[in-house]
Amino acid sequence: MGKFDSGTILITGGSQGIGFGLARKYAYEGHDILLVSISREELDTAYRLLVNEGVNTKIHTLEMDLSKKGSALEVYKYTKENNLKVNVLINCAGFGTYGFLKDIDKDIELNMLYLHICSVYELTRLFLKDMLKQDYGYIINFSSITAFQPNPLMATYGASKSFILQFSRAVSYELKEIGSNVKMTVVCPSAVSGTNFEIKACMKNTHSFNSWLTLDVNSVVEQTYNGIKKGNEIIIPGRGFAIINSVLSILPAKWRSKIAYYYLMEKV
């Protein structure tokens, strides 16, 4: 799977940040792109940027709120109605909530859970069915380093990202067991600066966005792109975090929670 076959690459959350960075990479390779985002304004801006850069490919955009029931099916229907053969699905859409659970708006977190869990699940099921029929395809799901341990101050967000990690790795194993050429990769970056995430989650002043582990969008895009080319099942962008995580994983959950809590705290 060093190079994708012809077809359309569908990227949720593709209008900005990591999603847009990957869209630009694959557009320059000549792949048709379908960008899905909640914001029409951001989609129009992303479209103009790619067109103005002279990419020689088709760029499709679809405004869709994937935190709402039925939205994944609407995306799938759009690809069918427009004769788009989706060979690659990149589930990159997401947002975070921050603070003690008792203080966070319940409805916002329910929307986040639907986006991170239900929509990822539904989009995977819908497009995997077609990929299995043609015995070719690639699904890339974005999780987070919060998936590896309990995360006080980001309890719900981290738990939803744990679902993405475990779901992706389990399905990847199933695909190998049945001898399918369809591949699945999960990406688990640490905090990424320069996106709307830290602003919307009110986390600009936390340790996680002000440490040597903090990443920028370009480095995550490059490491993800290279990991996909190598066919890696799990990609952990960052400065040696994969090694750090292997060490942390042997610690008791209480200790890992304490470390995560410090990492997520606001700087004094």
MARNUDO-429940 format. One record per residue (C-alpha): residue number from 1; x, y, z. Coordinates in steps of 0.25 Angstrom, whole numbers, plus 5000, padded with zeros to 4 digits. Layout:
k/px/py/pz
NUM/X/Y/Z
...
END
This chain:
k/px/py/pz
1/5000/5000/5000
2/5012/5009/4997
3/5003/5017/4987
4/4988/5018/4986
5/4981/5014/4974
6/4972/5023/4966
7/4959/5028/4973
8/4954/5038/4982
9/4960/5041/4996
10/4950/5045/5006
11/4955/5053/5018
12/4946/5057/5029
13/4950/5070/5036
14/4958/5073/5023
15/4956/5088/5022
16/4967/5091/5032
17/4978/5086/5041
18/4983/5072/5039
19/4972/5068/5030
20/4975/5079/5020
21/4989/5076/5021
22/4987/5062/5016
23/4977/5067/5006
24/4988/5076/5000
25/4998/5064/5000
26/4989/5055/4993
27/4984/5065/4983
28/4998/5068/4978
29/4999/5053/4976
30/4987/5054/4966
31/4977/5048/4975
32/4962/5053/4974
33/4958/5058/4988
34/4945/5060/4996
35/4946/5069/5007
36/4935/5068/5018
37/4934/5079/5028
38/4923/5085/5037
39/4927/5099/5032
40/4924/5103/5018
41/4933/5116/5019
42/4945/5107/5023
43/4942/5097/5011
44/4941/5109/5001
45/4954/5114/5006
46/4961/5101/5006
47/4956/5099/4991
48/4961/5112/4987
49/4975/5109/4993
50/4976/5096/4986
51/4971/5102/4973
52/4980/5114/4974
53/4992/5105/4976
54/4989/5098/4963
55/4986/5084/4967
56/4983/5076/4955
57/4971/5068/4961
58/4956/5069/4965
59/4953/5075/4978
60/4939/5072/4984
61/4934/5078/4996
62/4922/5074/5005
63/4916/5082/5017
64/4912/5072/5028
65/4911/5072/5043
66/4916/5058/5046
67/4912/5060/5061
68/4897/5058/5056
69/4890/5045/5054
70/4889/5040/5040
71/4900/5049/5035
72/4910/5038/5032
73/4899/5031/5023
74/4897/5045/5016
75/4912/5045/5013
76/4911/5031/5007
77/4899/5035/4999
78/4906/5047/4993
79/4918/5039/4988
80/4908/5029/4981
81/4900/5040/4975
82/4912/5047/4970
83/4919/5034/4965
84/4931/5036/4974
85/4939/5023/4976
86/4944/5025/4990
87/4957/5016/4992
88/4962/5023/5004
89/4954/5028/5016
90/4961/5038/5026
91/4953/5040/5038
92/4960/5053/5044
93/4948/5061/5049
94/4948/5064/5063
95/4948/5073/5075
96/4951/5073/5090
97/4945/5077/5103
98/4953/5081/5115
99/4951/5082/5130
100/4944/5074/5141
101/4933/5066/5136
102/4923/5073/5145
103/4926/5086/5139
104/4925/5082/5124
105/4912/5084/5116
106/4906/5070/5114
107/4900/5073/5100
108/4914/5077/5095
109/4920/5064/5100
110/4909/5056/5094
111/4911/5062/5081
112/4926/5059/5082
113/4923/5045/5086
114/4914/5043/5074
115/4925/5050/5065
116/4937/5041/5070
117/4929/5028/5072
118/4916/5027/5064
119/4921/5034/5052
120/4934/5028/5051
121/4927/5014/5053
122/4917/5017/5042
123/4926/5023/5032
124/4935/5011/5034
125/4924/5001/5032
126/4918/5008/5020
127/4931/5009/5012
128/4938/4996/5017
129/4926/4989/5010
130/4930/4994/4997
131/4945/4993/4999
132/4943/4978/5003
133/4935/4975/4990
134/4947/4981/4981
135/4957/4975/4991
136/4965/4989/4992
137/4964/5001/5001
138/4970/5008/5012
139/4963/5014/5025
140/4971/5024/5034
141/4965/5027/5047
142/4970/5039/5056
143/4971/5035/5070
144/4980/5042/5081
145/4991/5039/5091
146/4980/5041/5101
147/4975/5028/5096
148/4985/5020/5104
149/4982/5024/5119
150/4971/5031/5127
151/4971/5046/5125
152/4966/5055/5137
153/4961/5068/5131
154/4958/5061/5117
155/4951/5049/5123
156/4941/5048/5112
157/4950/5052/5100
158/4960/5042/5104
159/4950/5031/5105
160/4945/5034/5092
161/4959/5033/5086
162/4961/5020/5093
163/4949/5014/5085
164/4955/5019/5072
165/4969/5013/5075
166/4963/4999/5080
167/4953/4999/5069
168/4963/5001/5058
169/4973/4991/5063
170/4963/4980/5065
171/4957/4982/5051
172/4971/4983/5045
173/4973/4969/5051
174/4960/4964/5046
175/4964/4969/5032
176/4977/4961/5032
177/4970/4949/5037
178/4961/4948/5025
179/4972/4951/5016
180/4967/4964/5011
181/4975/4974/5004
182/4968/4985/5011
183/4976/4992/5021
184/4973/5000/5034
185/4983/5010/5041
186/4980/5018/5054
187/4988/5031/5056
188/4991/5035/5071
189/4997/5049/5071
190/5000/5057/5084
191/4995/5071/5085
192/4996/5079/5072
193/4997/5094/5072
194/4992/5103/5061
195/4978/5097/5059
196/4965/5101/5065
197/4965/5090/5075
198/4973/5097/5086
199/4965/5109/5084
200/4951/5103/5084
201/4955/5094/5096
202/4961/5106/5103
203/4974/5099/5105
204/4985/5109/5100
205/4991/5110/5114
206/4992/5096/5118
207/5005/5088/5119
208/5000/5079/5107
209/5001/5091/5097
210/5014/5097/5103
211/5023/5085/5105
212/5034/5078/5096
213/5023/5068/5093
214/5015/5078/5086
215/5014/5076/5071
216/5011/5085/5059
217/5002/5082/5048
218/5012/5080/5037
219/5020/5070/5045
220/5008/5061/5048
221/5004/5062/5034
222/5018/5057/5029
223/5019/5046/5039
224/5005/5041/5036
225/5007/5042/5021
226/5020/5034/5023
227/5014/5024/5032
228/5003/5021/5023
229/5013/5019/5011
230/5020/5009/5020
231/5007/5002/5023
232/5008/5004/5038
233/4996/4999/5046
234/4998/5010/5057
235/5005/5023/5055
236/5009/5031/5067
237/5015/5044/5062
238/5024/5052/5072
239/5038/5052/5078
240/5039/5038/5083
241/5026/5037/5089
242/5024/5023/5084
243/5036/5019/5093
244/5030/5028/5105
245/5017/5021/5103
246/5023/5007/5104
247/5029/5011/5117
248/5017/5018/5123
249/5008/5006/5119
250/5014/4997/5130
251/5011/5007/5141
252/4998/5006/5149
253/4986/5013/5144
254/4986/5022/5156
255/5000/5027/5153
256/4997/5029/5138
257/4985/5037/5142
258/4993/5046/5151
259/5003/5048/5140
260/4992/5051/5130
261/4986/5061/5140
262/4999/5069/5141
263/5001/5069/5126
264/4987/5074/5124
265/4987/5085/5135
266/4988/5099/5132
267/5002/5105/5134
268/5003/5114/5147
END
